[in-house]
Amino acid sequence: MEQQYLTSWTTFLGILLILLGLAVIAIPFLARYFTDIEKIHPLLLIGYRTDGLFIGTSPILIIALLLIYLVMRALS
């Protein structure tokens, strides 16, 4: 049985890499507008600062990736 083009794992990986590339390009531009990281909403970024190092993650990103994983697993 032939696999559909839009549900191909390589298509999904390509789209994910394009979005990741756009995010990496956008980070320096966004850093100019969000100089104070603590003011960002907690659903967008949760972080910990220690000795000048900021470690953070996005709960929305984690939820989105989990949903994508579950959908892709259900389709296979």
SEVOKOL-521710 format. One record per residue: residue number from 1; y, z, x of N, C-alpha, C, O, CB in turn. Coordinates in nm, 3 decimals, decimal comma, padded with zeros to 5 digits. Glycine has a CB too. Layout:
REC NUM Y Z X Y Z X Y Z X Y Z X Y Z X
...
//
This chain:
REC 1 -00,118 00,000 00,084 00,000 00,000 00,000 00,124 00,000 00,088 00,133 00,077 00,184 -00,001 00,121 -00,095
REC 2 00,219 -00,086 00,057 00,340 -00,099 00,137 00,440 00,010 00,101 00,463 00,038 -00,017 00,402 -00,237 00,119
REC 3 00,499 00,070 00,203 00,595 00,178 00,181 00,732 00,118 00,149 00,773 00,020 00,210 00,603 00,271 00,305
REC 4 00,803 00,179 00,054 00,935 00,130 00,019 01,033 00,154 00,132 01,018 00,247 00,211 00,984 00,198 -00,109
REC 5 01,134 00,067 00,139 01,230 00,072 00,248 01,313 00,200 00,248 01,336 00,259 00,354 01,322 -00,049 00,241
REC 6 01,358 00,245 00,132 01,447 00,360 00,128 01,376 00,492 00,151 01,441 00,591 00,185 01,516 00,364 -00,003
REC 7 01,245 00,497 00,133 01,173 00,622 00,155 01,104 00,626 00,291 01,028 00,718 00,320 01,070 00,643 00,045
REC 8 01,130 00,529 00,372 01,072 00,525 00,505 01,130 00,639 00,590 01,250 00,668 00,581 01,097 00,388 00,573
REC 9 01,049 00,703 00,670 01,095 00,814 00,751 01,190 00,767 00,860 01,278 00,843 00,902 00,977 00,888 00,813
REC 10 01,175 00,643 00,905 01,267 00,592 01,007 01,405 00,566 00,948 01,506 00,585 01,016 01,211 00,462 01,069
REC 11 01,411 00,525 00,822 01,540 00,507 00,756 01,609 00,641 00,741 01,728 00,653 00,768 01,522 00,441 00,619
REC 12 01,534 00,741 00,700 01,589 00,875 00,686 01,639 00,927 00,820 01,748 00,984 00,828 01,484 00,971 00,629
REC 13 01,562 00,907 00,925 01,602 00,952 01,057 01,728 00,879 01,104 01,816 00,940 01,164 01,489 00,930 01,158
REC 14 01,738 00,750 01,077 01,856 00,673 01,114 01,980 00,723 01,044 02,085 00,740 01,107 01,835 00,527 01,083
REC 15 01,970 00,747 00,914 02,085 00,797 00,838 02,124 00,936 00,889 02,243 00,966 00,902 02,052 00,802 00,687
REC 16 02,027 01,020 00,917 02,055 01,154 00,969 02,126 01,147 01,104 02,219 01,223 01,128 01,926 01,234 00,981
REC 17 02,083 01,057 01,192 02,146 01,045 01,323 02,288 00,989 01,312 02,377 01,029 01,387 02,062 00,954 01,415
REC 18 02,311 00,897 01,219 02,446 00,845 01,197 02,538 00,956 01,149 02,651 00,969 01,198 02,444 00,730 01,094
REC 19 02,492 01,037 01,054 02,573 01,148 01,004 02,599 01,251 01,113 02,709 01,306 01,122 02,504 01,215 00,884
REC 20 02,499 01,277 01,195 02,518 01,371 01,306 02,620 01,318 01,406 02,702 01,394 01,457 02,384 01,397 01,376
REC 21 02,616 01,189 01,434 02,713 01,127 01,523 02,855 01,135 01,468 02,949 01,163 01,542 02,677 00,983 01,548
REC 22 02,869 01,111 01,339 03,002 01,122 01,277 03,053 01,265 01,283 03,172 01,288 01,304 02,996 01,075 01,131
REC 23 02,964 01,361 01,265 03,005 01,502 01,273 03,049 01,537 01,415 03,148 01,609 01,432 02,889 01,594 01,229
REC 24 02,978 01,488 01,514 03,015 01,517 01,653 03,150 01,455 01,687 03,230 01,514 01,759 02,907 01,465 01,750
REC 25 03,175 01,336 01,635 03,304 01,271 01,658 03,416 01,345 01,586 03,528 01,354 01,638 03,300 01,124 01,613
REC 26 03,389 01,398 01,468 03,492 01,463 01,387 03,527 01,604 01,434 03,634 01,654 01,401 03,447 01,469 01,243
REC 27 03,441 01,667 01,511 03,464 01,806 01,551 03,596 01,827 01,625 03,669 01,920 01,590 03,349 01,853 01,639
REC 28 03,631 01,745 01,724 03,761 01,769 01,792 03,881 01,752 01,699 03,980 01,824 01,713 03,775 01,674 01,910
REC 29 03,873 01,659 01,606 03,984 01,641 01,512 03,996 01,758 01,416 04,106 01,802 01,384 03,967 01,511 01,434
REC 30 03,883 01,809 01,371 03,885 01,924 01,281 03,927 02,052 01,352 03,986 02,141 01,291 03,747 01,944 01,218
REC 31 03,899 02,062 01,481 03,937 02,181 01,557 04,088 02,198 01,564 04,138 02,310 01,576 03,879 02,175 01,698
REC 32 04,161 02,087 01,557 04,307 02,095 01,560 04,361 02,162 01,433 04,462 02,233 01,437 04,368 01,955 01,575
REC 33 04,293 02,138 01,320 04,340 02,191 01,193 04,287 02,331 01,164 04,352 02,410 01,095 04,301 02,099 01,082
REC 34 04,170 02,363 01,216 04,109 02,495 01,193 04,112 02,574 01,323 04,009 02,596 01,386 03,964 02,481 01,141
REC 35 04,231 02,616 01,362 04,243 02,689 01,488 04,189 02,830 01,478 04,141 02,886 01,576 04,388 02,692 01,533
REC 36 04,195 02,889 01,359 04,144 03,024 01,338 04,011 03,015 01,262 04,011 02,999 01,140 04,247 03,112 01,260
REC 37 03,900 03,025 01,332 03,768 03,004 01,273 03,734 03,111 01,170 03,659 03,085 01,077 03,661 03,002 01,381
REC 38 03,789 03,229 01,185 03,757 03,337 01,092 03,809 03,311 00,951 03,765 03,377 00,857 03,812 03,467 01,144
REC 39 03,902 03,218 00,935 03,959 03,189 00,803 03,872 03,092 00,722 03,896 03,074 00,603 04,099 03,130 00,820
REC 40 03,773 03,029 00,783 03,688 02,934 00,714 03,596 03,010 00,617 03,548 03,119 00,649 03,604 02,849 00,815
REC 41 03,573 02,951 00,500 03,490 03,015 00,397 03,349 03,044 00,451 03,295 02,962 00,526 03,481 02,924 00,271
REC 42 03,289 03,158 00,415 03,158 03,196 00,470 03,044 03,102 00,431 02,941 03,101 00,499 03,124 03,335 00,426
REC 43 03,058 03,025 00,324 02,953 02,928 00,292 02,956 02,808 00,387 02,855 02,740 00,405 02,967 02,881 00,148
REC 44 03,070 02,783 00,447 03,081 02,672 00,540 03,043 02,712 00,682 02,985 02,632 00,756 03,221 02,617 00,539
REC 45 03,076 02,834 00,720 03,047 02,877 00,857 03,036 03,029 00,864 03,124 03,102 00,819 03,157 02,828 00,954
REC 46 02,925 03,073 00,920 02,906 03,215 00,949 02,887 03,224 01,099 02,804 03,154 01,156 02,783 03,278 00,869
REC 47 02,965 03,311 01,163 02,956 03,314 01,307 02,970 03,453 01,365 03,003 03,550 01,295 03,060 03,227 01,366
REC 48 02,943 03,460 01,493 02,951 03,584 01,569 03,024 03,555 01,699 02,986 03,462 01,771 02,808 03,644 01,596
REC 49 03,125 03,630 01,730 03,202 03,610 01,852 03,178 03,726 01,948 03,188 03,843 01,910 03,353 03,595 01,821
REC 50 03,146 03,692 02,073 03,127 03,793 02,176 03,170 03,737 02,311 03,125 03,630 02,351 02,979 03,840 02,180
REC 51 03,254 03,808 02,381 03,302 03,771 02,514 03,355 03,628 02,520 03,329 03,556 02,617 03,191 03,788 02,616
REC 52 03,428 03,585 02,418 03,485 03,451 02,418 03,389 03,342 02,375 03,427 03,224 02,373 03,536 03,420 02,553
REC 53 03,267 03,376 02,341 03,167 03,279 02,297 03,148 03,293 02,147 03,127 03,403 02,096 03,032 03,297 02,372
REC 54 03,156 03,181 02,076 03,138 03,182 01,932 03,007 03,113 01,899 02,986 02,997 01,935 03,257 03,114 01,859
REC 55 02,919 03,184 01,830 02,791 03,128 01,786 02,794 03,128 01,634 02,815 03,232 01,572 02,667 03,211 01,843
REC 56 02,772 03,011 01,574 02,781 03,004 01,429 02,681 02,908 01,369 02,620 02,826 01,438 02,918 02,965 01,388
REC 57 02,665 02,921 01,239 02,580 02,831 01,164 02,638 02,814 01,025 02,724 02,891 00,982 02,434 02,883 01,157
REC 58 02,591 02,714 00,955 02,640 02,686 00,822 02,529 02,707 00,720 02,427 02,639 00,725 02,695 02,542 00,813
REC 59 02,547 02,802 00,628 02,446 02,822 00,524 02,426 02,698 00,437 02,314 02,671 00,393 02,484 02,940 00,438
REC 60 02,532 02,625 00,410 02,520 02,503 00,329 02,435 02,400 00,403 02,352 02,333 00,342 02,659 02,444 00,296
REC 61 02,455 02,387 00,533 02,375 02,294 00,612 02,228 02,333 00,611 02,141 02,247 00,599 02,428 02,287 00,755
REC 62 02,200 02,460 00,625 02,061 02,507 00,623 01,996 02,477 00,489 01,882 02,431 00,484 02,054 02,659 00,653
REC 63 02,066 02,503 00,380 02,012 02,477 00,246 01,990 02,327 00,226 01,888 02,286 00,172 02,107 02,532 00,138
REC 64 02,087 02,245 00,269 02,074 02,100 00,253 01,955 02,046 00,332 01,878 01,965 00,281 02,203 02,029 00,298
REC 65 01,939 02,092 00,455 01,826 02,045 00,536 01,693 02,092 00,478 01,594 02,019 00,484 01,839 02,095 00,680
REC 66 01,689 02,211 00,422 01,568 02,260 00,359 01,534 02,175 00,236 01,417 02,141 00,215 01,584 02,407 00,319
REC 67 01,633 02,142 00,156 01,609 02,057 00,039 01,562 01,918 00,079 01,471 01,863 00,017 01,736 02,047 -00,046
REC 68 01,623 01,861 00,182 01,580 01,729 00,231 01,436 01,736 00,279 01,357 01,646 00,250 01,673 01,679 00,344
REC 69 01,402 01,840 00,351 01,265 01,856 00,399 01,167 01,864 00,282 01,062 01,799 00,284 01,254 01,982 00,486
REC 70 01,200 01,944 00,182 01,110 01,959 00,068 01,094 01,829 -00,011 00,985 01,798 -00,057 01,161 02,068 -00,024
REC 71 01,203 01,753 -00,026 01,195 01,625 -00,097 01,111 01,527 -00,018 01,026 01,458 -00,074 01,336 01,568 -00,121
REC 72 01,135 01,519 00,114 01,058 01,426 00,197 00,909 01,464 00,199 00,823 01,376 00,202 01,113 01,423 00,341
REC 73 00,880 01,592 00,197 00,741 01,635 00,196 00,675 01,604 00,062 00,556 01,571 00,058 00,732 01,785 00,226
REC 74 00,751 01,616 -00,047 00,697 01,585 -00,179 00,672 01,435 -00,195 00,580 01,395 -00,268 00,792 01,635 -00,287
REC 75 00,752 01,352 -00,128 00,735 01,207 -00,139 00,617 01,156 -00,057 00,563 01,049 -00,087 00,862 01,136 -00,095
REC 76 00,578 01,229 00,043 00,467 01,180 00,128 00,332 01,221 00,077 00,230 01,187 00,139 00,484 01,231 00,269
//
